[in-house]
Amino acid sequence: GPTDFVFRHNIPHKDHLEGRVADVVPESTVNCLREQLSYSPPDYTHVVILLQEVRTTVLSLLLPGHVRLRAEVEEILDLDLIQQQADHGALVLQRLSDPEIRTYWTQLTFVLGLMKTDMVNFTVQSLRPHLLQQAFQYEQATFQENLLKQTGSGSMCLLLFILLVSK
């Protein structure tokens, strides 16, 4: 029924464009990171951009009551501090191989996607009673409005019956 409705996390098929893009993006990310980090001194621009995306996504998944958790995420992913460390050569990153970076990035984006899907389902579930009530009120008002537009004694009797039942 309508109460069983849930969004599912989409895993694109490799033969479709979306699936090919899903394969290319982590590879491009790894290539860009490898190139920028190989400079002397390393360029952390892409690292900061990726961390900003992760931070924004994680923060968007938190509810207003998650004050302490929000503060922890903001402290751990303090982009101003990370940028200052990068600018002054003080940012220390663990050296990972290209396959490790690709694996971590793919897994991270997959988990964040699952979290987004879960949050959408939670929001829909939370709003469902309100939405059903609004839909019922809309349908009732529309039905009554259409009955008023019709003429004839049968319509008036039906309208009176509906008005009595709805009270």
C-alpha positions as CSV (number, residue, x, y, z in Angstrom):
1,G,0.0,0.0,0.0
2,P,1.0,3.7,0.1
3,T,2.5,3.3,3.5
4,D,5.1,0.8,2.1
5,F,6.6,3.5,-0.1
6,V,10.4,3.9,0.3
7,F,13.2,5.3,-1.7
8,R,16.0,2.8,-2.6
9,H,19.6,3.6,-3.1
10,N,20.4,3.4,-6.8
11,I,23.3,1.4,-7.9
12,P,23.7,2.2,-11.6
13,H,24.3,-0.7,-14.0
14,K,27.8,-0.7,-15.6
15,D,26.3,-0.8,-19.1
16,H,24.4,2.5,-18.7
17,L,25.9,6.0,-18.9
18,E,25.3,6.6,-15.2
19,G,27.2,3.4,-14.3
20,R,30.1,4.4,-16.5
21,V,30.2,7.8,-15.0
22,A,30.1,6.2,-11.5
23,D,33.3,4.3,-12.5
24,V,35.0,7.3,-14.1
25,V,34.5,9.8,-11.3
26,P,36.5,7.9,-8.6
27,E,39.3,7.3,-11.2
28,S,39.3,11.0,-12.2
29,T,39.4,11.9,-8.5
30,V,42.4,9.7,-7.9
31,N,44.2,11.1,-10.9
32,C,43.6,14.7,-9.9
33,L,44.7,14.0,-6.3
34,R,47.8,12.1,-7.4
35,E,48.8,15.0,-9.7
36,Q,48.2,17.8,-7.2
37,L,49.8,15.9,-4.4
38,S,52.9,15.2,-6.5
39,Y,53.7,18.9,-6.9
40,S,56.5,20.3,-4.7
41,P,55.1,21.7,-2.5
42,P,51.9,19.6,-2.7
43,D,48.7,21.3,-3.9
44,Y,45.9,20.5,-1.5
45,T,43.1,22.4,-3.4
46,H,41.3,19.2,-4.5
47,V,41.7,17.6,-1.1
48,V,40.0,20.7,0.6
49,I,37.2,20.7,-2.0
50,L,36.5,17.0,-1.4
51,L,36.6,17.5,2.4
52,Q,34.1,20.4,1.9
53,E,31.8,18.1,0.0
54,V,32.0,15.4,2.7
55,R,31.4,18.0,5.5
56,T,28.5,19.5,3.7
57,T,26.9,16.2,3.1
58,V,27.4,14.9,6.6
59,L,26.0,18.2,8.1
60,S,23.0,18.0,5.8
61,L,22.1,14.6,7.3
62,L,22.0,15.8,10.9
63,L,18.8,16.8,12.5
64,P,18.5,20.2,14.3
65,G,18.7,18.4,17.7
66,H,22.1,16.9,16.9
67,V,24.0,19.9,18.3
68,R,26.9,18.0,19.8
69,L,27.4,15.8,16.8
70,R,27.3,18.9,14.5
71,A,29.9,20.5,16.6
72,E,32.1,17.4,16.4
73,V,31.8,17.2,12.6
74,E,32.6,20.9,12.3
75,E,35.6,20.5,14.6
76,I,37.0,17.4,12.8
77,L,36.4,18.9,9.4
78,D,37.4,22.5,10.3
79,L,38.1,23.6,6.7
80,D,39.6,26.9,7.8
81,L,42.2,25.1,9.9
82,I,42.8,22.5,7.1
83,Q,43.3,25.3,4.6
84,Q,45.7,27.1,6.9
85,Q,47.7,23.9,7.4
86,A,47.7,23.3,3.6
87,D,48.9,26.9,3.0
88,H,51.7,26.6,5.5
89,G,52.9,23.1,4.5
90,A,51.7,21.6,7.8
91,L,49.0,19.4,6.5
92,V,49.9,15.8,6.9
93,L,48.1,13.2,4.9
94,Q,48.6,9.5,5.1
95,R,50.3,8.2,1.9
96,L,47.9,5.9,0.1
97,S,48.2,4.0,-3.2
98,D,45.9,5.0,-6.0
99,P,43.8,1.8,-5.6
100,E,43.4,2.6,-1.9
101,I,42.4,6.2,-2.6
102,R,39.9,5.0,-5.2
103,T,38.5,2.3,-2.8
104,Y,38.2,4.7,0.1
105,W,36.5,7.4,-2.0
106,T,34.1,5.0,-3.7
107,Q,33.2,3.5,-0.3
108,L,32.8,6.9,1.3
109,T,30.5,8.2,-1.5
110,F,28.5,5.0,-1.4
111,V,28.0,5.2,2.4
112,L,27.0,8.9,2.1
113,G,24.6,8.0,-0.6
114,L,23.0,5.4,1.6
115,M,22.8,7.9,4.4
116,K,21.1,10.4,2.1
117,T,18.6,7.8,1.1
118,D,17.9,6.8,4.7
119,M,17.4,10.5,5.6
120,V,14.9,10.9,2.7
121,N,13.0,7.8,3.9
122,F,13.0,9.1,7.5
123,T,11.7,12.5,6.4
124,V,8.9,10.9,4.2
125,Q,8.0,8.6,7.1
126,S,7.9,11.5,9.6
127,L,5.7,13.7,7.2
128,R,3.5,10.8,6.1
129,P,0.7,11.4,8.7
130,H,0.6,15.2,7.9
131,L,0.6,14.5,4.2
132,L,-2.2,12.0,4.4
133,Q,-4.3,14.4,6.4
134,Q,-3.7,17.2,3.9
135,A,-4.5,14.9,1.0
136,F,-7.7,13.8,2.7
137,Q,-8.8,17.4,3.4
138,Y,-8.0,18.4,-0.2
139,E,-10.0,15.5,-1.6
140,Q,-12.9,16.2,0.7
141,A,-12.9,19.9,-0.2
142,T,-12.6,19.1,-4.0
143,F,-15.4,16.6,-3.8
144,Q,-17.7,19.0,-2.0
145,E,-16.9,21.8,-4.4
146,N,-17.7,19.5,-7.4
147,L,-21.0,18.5,-5.7
148,L,-22.0,22.2,-5.3
149,K,-21.4,22.8,-9.0
150,Q,-23.8,20.0,-10.0
151,T,-27.5,20.6,-10.0
152,G,-30.4,18.4,-9.2
153,S,-32.0,17.0,-6.0
154,G,-29.9,13.9,-6.0
155,S,-26.7,16.0,-5.7
156,M,-28.2,18.1,-2.9
157,C,-29.2,15.0,-0.9
158,L,-25.7,13.5,-1.3
159,L,-24.2,16.8,-0.3
160,L,-26.3,17.0,2.9
161,F,-25.4,13.4,3.7
162,I,-21.6,14.1,3.2
163,L,-21.8,17.3,5.4
164,L,-23.6,15.4,8.1
165,V,-21.1,12.5,8.0
166,S,-18.1,14.8,8.0
167,K,-19.1,16.5,11.2
